[in-house]
Amino acid sequence: MSKEDCIEVTGTVVEKFPSGLFSVQLDAERLVLAHLAGKLRRNRIRVLAGDRVTLEMSPYDLTKGRITYRHK
């Protein structure tokens, strides 16, 4: 699967879990479990509940995603 196959959506972080996972409410009223992308983790970007984020999701599993950007 290449990078072009990913689905990009935006949502709001609802809850942060201790294991580095986040519960994200998408604009389409769907709840998704997501983790941080490597660049966000490497640059120590803090993501808290209430933050607006951009997710990448695989077309094969629409219940999990990767947070790639935190909006200001």
The first five atom37 places (N, CA, C, CB, O) and aatype in JSON, in Angstrom:
{
  "aatype": [12, 15, 11, 6, 3, 4, 9, 6, 19, 16, 7, 16, 19, 19, 6, 11, 13, 14, 15, 7, 10, 13, 15, 19, 5, 10, 3, 0, 6, 1, 10, 19, 10, 0, 8, 10, 0, 7, 11, 10, 1, 1, 2, 1, 9, 1, 19, 10, 0, 7, 3, 1, 19, 16, 10, 6, 12, 15, 14, 18, 3, 10, 16, 11, 7, 1, 9, 16, 18, 1, 8, 11],
  "atom_mask": [
    [1, 1, 1, 1, 1],
    [1, 1, 1, 1, 1],
    [1, 1, 1, 1, 1],
    [1, 1, 1, 1, 1],
    [1, 1, 1, 1, 1],
    [1, 1, 1, 1, 1],
    [1, 1, 1, 1, 1],
    [1, 1, 1, 1, 1],
    [1, 1, 1, 1, 1],
    [1, 1, 1, 1, 1],
    [1, 1, 1, 0, 1],
    [1, 1, 1, 1, 1],
    [1, 1, 1, 1, 1],
    [1, 1, 1, 1, 1],
    [1, 1, 1, 1, 1],
    [1, 1, 1, 1, 1],
    [1, 1, 1, 1, 1],
    [1, 1, 1, 1, 1],
    [1, 1, 1, 1, 1],
    [1, 1, 1, 0, 1],
    [1, 1, 1, 1, 1],
    [1, 1, 1, 1, 1],
    [1, 1, 1, 1, 1],
    [1, 1, 1, 1, 1],
    [1, 1, 1, 1, 1],
    [1, 1, 1, 1, 1],
    [1, 1, 1, 1, 1],
    [1, 1, 1, 1, 1],
    [1, 1, 1, 1, 1],
    [1, 1, 1, 1, 1],
    [1, 1, 1, 1, 1],
    [1, 1, 1, 1, 1],
    [1, 1, 1, 1, 1],
    [1, 1, 1, 1, 1],
    [1, 1, 1, 1, 1],
    [1, 1, 1, 1, 1],
    [1, 1, 1, 1, 1],
    [1, 1, 1, 0, 1],
    [1, 1, 1, 1, 1],
    [1, 1, 1, 1, 1],
    [1, 1, 1, 1, 1],
    [1, 1, 1, 1, 1],
    [1, 1, 1, 1, 1],
    [1, 1, 1, 1, 1],
    [1, 1, 1, 1, 1],
    [1, 1, 1, 1, 1],
    [1, 1, 1, 1, 1],
    [1, 1, 1, 1, 1],
    [1, 1, 1, 1, 1],
    [1, 1, 1, 0, 1],
    [1, 1, 1, 1, 1],
    [1, 1, 1, 1, 1],
    [1, 1, 1, 1, 1],
    [1, 1, 1, 1, 1],
    [1, 1, 1, 1, 1],
    [1, 1, 1, 1, 1],
    [1, 1, 1, 1, 1],
    [1, 1, 1, 1, 1],
    [1, 1, 1, 1, 1],
    [1, 1, 1, 1, 1],
    [1, 1, 1, 1, 1],
    [1, 1, 1, 1, 1],
    [1, 1, 1, 1, 1],
    [1, 1, 1, 1, 1],
    [1, 1, 1, 0, 1],
    [1, 1, 1, 1, 1],
    [1, 1, 1, 1, 1],
    [1, 1, 1, 1, 1],
    [1, 1, 1, 1, 1],
    [1, 1, 1, 1, 1],
    [1, 1, 1, 1, 1],
    [1, 1, 1, 1, 1]
  ],
  "atom_positions": [
    [[0.84, -1.17, 0.0], [0.0, 0.0, 0.0], [0.89, 1.24, 0.0], [-0.96, 0.0, 1.22], [1.79, 1.36, 0.83]],
    [[0.64, 2.15, -0.92], [1.45, 3.35, -1.01], [0.81, 4.49, -0.23], [1.65, 3.76, -2.46], [-0.31, 4.37, 0.28]],
    [[1.53, 5.6, -0.14], [1.03, 6.74, 0.61], [-0.2, 7.35, -0.04], [2.12, 7.78, 0.75], [-1.02, 7.97, 0.64]],
    [[-0.35, 7.2, -1.35], [-1.5, 7.75, -2.06], [-2.79, 7.02, -1.71], [-1.27, 7.7, -3.55], [-3.88, 7.56, -1.93]],
    [[-2.7, 5.81, -1.18], [-3.88, 5.03, -0.85], [-4.53, 5.44, 0.46], [-3.52, 3.57, -0.78], [-5.64, 5.01, 0.77]],
    [[-3.86, 6.28, 1.25], [-4.39, 6.7, 2.55], [-5.52, 7.7, 2.38], [-3.28, 7.31, 3.42], [-5.54, 8.49, 1.44]],
    [[-6.46, 7.65, 3.3], [-7.58, 8.58, 3.34], [-7.26, 9.63, 4.4], [-8.94, 7.85, 3.65], [-6.98, 9.29, 5.55]],
    [[-7.29, 10.92, 4.02], [-7.03, 12.0, 4.98], [-8.35, 12.6, 5.43], [-6.12, 13.1, 4.35], [-9.18, 13.0, 4.6]],
    [[-8.55, 12.66, 6.74], [-9.76, 13.25, 7.33], [-9.35, 14.13, 8.5], [-10.76, 12.14, 7.78], [-8.23, 14.02, 9.01]],
    [[-10.24, 15.0, 8.93], [-9.98, 15.84, 10.09], [-10.97, 15.5, 11.2], [-10.07, 17.34, 9.72], [-12.07, 15.01, 10.95]],
    [[-10.54, 15.77, 12.42], [-11.4, 15.47, 13.56], [-10.9, 16.18, 14.81], [0.0, 0.0, 0.0], [-9.96, 16.97, 14.76]],
    [[-11.56, 15.89, 15.92], [-11.23, 16.49, 17.2], [-10.89, 15.39, 18.2], [-12.4, 17.36, 17.73], [-11.6, 14.39, 18.3]],
    [[-9.81, 15.58, 18.94], [-9.4, 14.6, 19.94], [-10.38, 14.66, 21.11], [-7.94, 14.87, 20.43], [-10.63, 15.73, 21.67]],
    [[-10.93, 13.5, 21.47], [-11.9, 13.41, 22.56], [-11.22, 12.99, 23.85], [-13.02, 12.44, 22.21], [-11.5, 13.54, 24.91]],
    [[-10.32, 12.0, 23.75], [-9.72, 11.42, 24.94], [-8.3, 10.95, 24.63], [-10.57, 10.25, 25.49], [-8.02, 10.47, 23.53]],
    [[-7.4, 11.08, 25.61], [-6.03, 10.6, 25.48], [-5.86, 9.41, 26.41], [-4.98, 11.72, 25.8], [-6.21, 9.48, 27.59]],
    [[-5.32, 8.31, 25.87], [-5.1, 7.12, 26.66], [-3.63, 7.04, 27.06], [-5.53, 5.85, 25.88], [-2.78, 7.58, 26.36]],
    [[-3.3, 6.36, 28.18], [-1.91, 6.31, 28.67], [-0.93, 5.64, 27.72], [-1.88, 5.6, 29.99], [0.27, 5.93, 27.79]],
    [[-1.37, 4.78, 26.85], [-0.46, 4.04, 25.99], [-0.1, 4.79, 24.72], [-1.06, 2.72, 25.62], [0.47, 4.2, 23.8]],
    [[-0.42, 6.09, 24.63], [-0.09, 6.87, 23.45], [-1.17, 6.83, 22.39], [0.0, 0.0, 0.0], [-0.95, 7.28, 21.27]],
    [[-2.31, 6.3, 22.71], [-3.43, 6.26, 21.78], [-4.39, 7.41, 22.07], [-4.16, 4.91, 21.85], [-4.44, 7.92, 23.19]],
    [[-5.15, 7.8, 21.06], [-6.1, 8.89, 21.18], [-7.43, 8.45, 20.59], [-5.58, 10.17, 20.48], [-7.48, 7.72, 19.6]],
    [[-8.5, 8.9, 21.21], [-9.84, 8.7, 20.66], [-10.2, 9.98, 19.93], [-10.89, 8.34, 21.78], [-10.22, 11.05, 20.53]],
    [[-10.51, 9.87, 18.62], [-10.75, 11.04, 17.79], [-12.15, 10.98, 17.21], [-9.7, 11.14, 16.65], [-12.55, 9.97, 16.64]],
    [[-12.9, 12.08, 17.37], [-14.24, 12.2, 16.79], [-14.1, 12.86, 15.43], [-15.21, 13.03, 17.73], [-13.7, 14.02, 15.34]],
    [[-14.41, 12.14, 14.37], [-14.3, 12.67, 13.02], [-15.45, 13.61, 12.71], [-14.25, 11.54, 11.99], [-16.46, 13.63, 13.43]],
    [[-15.3, 14.38, 11.64], [-16.36, 15.3, 11.23], [-17.59, 14.54, 10.77], [-15.86, 16.21, 10.12], [-18.7, 15.07, 10.8]],
    [[-17.41, 13.3, 10.35], [-18.52, 12.47, 9.87], [-19.19, 11.71, 11.02], [-18.03, 11.49, 8.81], [-19.83, 10.68, 10.79]],
    [[-19.04, 12.21, 12.26], [-19.68, 11.6, 13.44], [-19.24, 10.16, 13.7], [-21.18, 11.64, 13.28], [-20.04, 9.34, 14.16]],
    [[-17.99, 9.85, 13.41], [-17.45, 8.51, 13.65], [-16.31, 8.62, 14.65], [-16.96, 7.86, 12.33], [-15.54, 9.57, 14.6]],
    [[-16.2, 7.65, 15.56], [-15.14, 7.63, 16.57], [-14.04, 6.68, 16.11], [-15.71, 7.2, 17.95], [-14.31, 5.53, 15.74]],
    [[-12.79, 7.16, 16.14], [-11.65, 6.41, 15.62], [-10.55, 6.38, 16.67], [-11.12, 7.03, 14.29], [-10.36, 7.36, 17.39]],
    [[-9.83, 5.27, 16.76], [-8.68, 5.14, 17.64], [-7.43, 5.46, 16.82], [-8.6, 3.69, 18.27], [-7.23, 4.87, 15.75]],
    [[-6.58, 6.38, 17.31], [-5.44, 6.83, 16.51], [-4.18, 6.92, 17.37], [-5.73, 8.19, 15.87], [-4.25, 7.08, 18.59]],
    [[-3.03, 6.82, 16.7], [-1.74, 7.01, 17.36], [-0.99, 8.13, 16.64], [-0.91, 5.68, 17.36], [-1.37, 8.53, 15.54]],
    [[0.08, 8.62, 17.26], [0.86, 9.72, 16.68], [1.79, 9.22, 15.6], [1.66, 10.44, 17.77], [2.34, 8.13, 15.69]],
    [[1.97, 10.03, 14.57], [2.94, 9.74, 13.52], [4.35, 9.97, 14.07], [2.68, 10.62, 12.26], [4.52, 10.64, 15.09]],
    [[5.32, 9.43, 13.41], [6.7, 9.5, 13.87], [7.25, 10.91, 14.0], [0.0, 0.0, 0.0], [7.97, 11.2, 14.95]],
    [[6.91, 11.8, 13.04], [7.43, 13.16, 13.09], [6.85, 13.93, 14.27], [7.12, 13.91, 11.79], [7.55, 14.74, 14.88]],
    [[5.59, 13.69, 14.62], [5.01, 14.36, 15.78], [5.66, 13.87, 17.06], [3.5, 14.12, 15.83], [5.91, 14.66, 17.98]],
    [[5.93, 12.59, 17.13], [6.57, 12.02, 18.32], [8.02, 12.49, 18.43], [6.51, 10.48, 18.27], [8.49, 12.8, 19.53]],
    [[8.74, 12.54, 17.3], [10.14, 12.93, 17.3], [10.31, 14.4, 17.69], [10.75, 12.68, 15.93], [11.26, 14.75, 18.39]],
    [[9.41, 15.26, 17.24], [9.49, 16.69, 17.54], [8.73, 17.06, 18.81], [8.95, 17.49, 16.39], [8.59, 18.25, 19.12]],
    [[8.25, 16.08, 19.52], [7.55, 16.25, 20.81], [6.38, 17.22, 20.72], [8.53, 16.75, 21.86], [6.23, 18.12, 21.54]],
    [[5.53, 17.02, 19.7], [4.33, 17.83, 19.55], [3.28, 17.28, 20.51], [3.8, 17.81, 18.07], [2.94, 16.1, 20.45]],
    [[2.77, 18.13, 21.39], [1.78, 17.7, 22.38], [0.38, 17.75, 21.76], [1.84, 18.6, 23.64], [0.0, 18.74, 21.14]],
    [[-0.35, 16.67, 21.93], [-1.73, 16.6, 21.47], [-2.6, 16.35, 22.69], [-1.93, 15.48, 20.37], [-2.4, 15.36, 23.41]],
    [[-3.55, 17.23, 22.93], [-4.42, 17.14, 24.1], [-5.86, 17.02, 23.66], [-4.23, 18.36, 25.0], [-6.19, 17.21, 22.49]],
    [[-6.73, 16.69, 24.6], [-8.16, 16.6, 24.32], [-8.67, 17.97, 23.89], [-8.94, 16.07, 25.56], [-8.36, 18.99, 24.51]],
    [[-9.46, 17.99, 22.83], [-10.0, 19.22, 22.29], [-9.23, 19.76, 21.11], [0.0, 0.0, 0.0], [-9.7, 20.68, 20.44]],
    [[-8.05, 19.22, 20.83], [-7.25, 19.68, 19.69], [-7.84, 19.2, 18.38], [-5.8, 19.19, 19.83], [-8.41, 18.11, 18.3]],
    [[-7.71, 20.01, 17.36], [-8.15, 19.66, 16.01], [-6.97, 19.01, 15.29], [-8.66, 20.93, 15.22], [-5.88, 19.58, 15.28]],
    [[-7.15, 17.83, 14.7], [-6.06, 17.08, 14.09], [-6.45, 16.57, 12.71], [-5.65, 15.9, 15.0], [-7.63, 16.49, 12.37]],
    [[-5.43, 16.23, 11.92], [-5.61, 15.57, 10.63], [-5.14, 14.14, 10.77], [-4.85, 16.31, 9.49], [-4.07, 13.88, 11.32]],
    [[-5.93, 13.21, 10.27], [-5.63, 11.78, 10.37], [-5.4, 11.18, 9.01], [-6.76, 11.04, 11.07], [-5.96, 11.64, 8.01]],
    [[-4.56, 10.15, 8.96], [-4.45, 9.28, 7.8], [-5.03, 7.94, 8.18], [-2.96, 9.14, 7.31], [-4.69, 7.38, 9.22]],
    [[-5.92, 7.43, 7.34], [-6.55, 6.14, 7.62], [-6.37, 5.22, 6.43], [-8.05, 6.32, 7.94], [-6.36, 5.67, 5.28]],
    [[-6.23, 3.94, 6.7], [-6.14, 2.94, 5.66], [-7.54, 2.64, 5.14], [-5.44, 1.66, 6.18], [-8.49, 2.61, 5.92]],
    [[-7.69, 2.41, 3.85], [-9.02, 2.06, 3.34], [-9.48, 0.68, 3.79], [-9.02, 2.12, 1.83], [-10.65, 0.34, 3.64]],
    [[-8.57, -0.12, 4.33], [-8.91, -1.47, 4.76], [-9.51, -1.51, 6.16], [-7.7, -2.33, 4.71], [-10.35, -2.36, 6.44]],
    [[-9.07, -0.59, 7.05], [-9.58, -0.57, 8.42], [-9.91, 0.87, 8.8], [-8.53, -1.18, 9.42], [-9.01, 1.66, 9.1]],
    [[-11.18, 1.21, 8.78], [-11.62, 2.59, 9.02], [-11.88, 2.88, 10.49], [-12.86, 2.87, 8.23], [-12.5, 3.89, 10.81]],
    [[-11.4, 2.01, 11.39], [-11.56, 2.24, 12.82], [-10.26, 2.7, 13.48], [-12.06, 0.98, 13.5], [-10.27, 3.07, 14.65]],
    [[-9.15, 2.68, 12.74], [-7.86, 3.07, 13.27], [-7.2, 4.07, 12.34], [-6.95, 1.83, 13.48], [-7.43, 4.06, 11.13]],
    [[-6.36, 4.94, 12.92], [-5.69, 5.93, 12.1], [-4.4, 6.41, 12.73], [0.0, 0.0, 0.0], [-4.02, 5.98, 13.81]],
    [[-3.73, 7.33, 12.01], [-2.46, 7.9, 12.46], [-2.59, 9.41, 12.4], [-1.25, 7.39, 11.6], [-2.94, 9.96, 11.35]],
    [[-2.31, 10.09, 13.51], [-2.39, 11.55, 13.56], [-1.14, 12.12, 12.9], [-2.52, 12.07, 15.04], [-0.03, 11.84, 13.33]],
    [[-1.33, 12.91, 11.84], [-0.21, 13.45, 11.09], [-0.02, 14.95, 11.27], [-0.39, 13.14, 9.66], [1.05, 15.47, 10.96]],
    [[-1.04, 15.67, 11.76], [-0.93, 17.12, 11.88], [-1.85, 17.62, 12.99], [-1.28, 17.81, 10.54], [-2.99, 17.16, 13.11]],
    [[-1.35, 18.55, 13.79], [-2.17, 19.2, 14.82], [-2.4, 20.64, 14.4], [-1.49, 19.13, 16.23], [-1.45, 21.41, 14.23]],
    [[-3.67, 21.02, 14.24], [-4.01, 22.38, 13.79], [-3.9, 23.35, 14.95], [-5.44, 22.42, 13.2], [-4.05, 22.97, 16.11]],
    [[-3.64, 24.6, 14.64], [-3.49, 25.62, 15.67], [-4.82, 26.13, 16.14], [-2.66, 26.78, 15.16], [-4.88, 27.0, 17.01]]
  ]
}
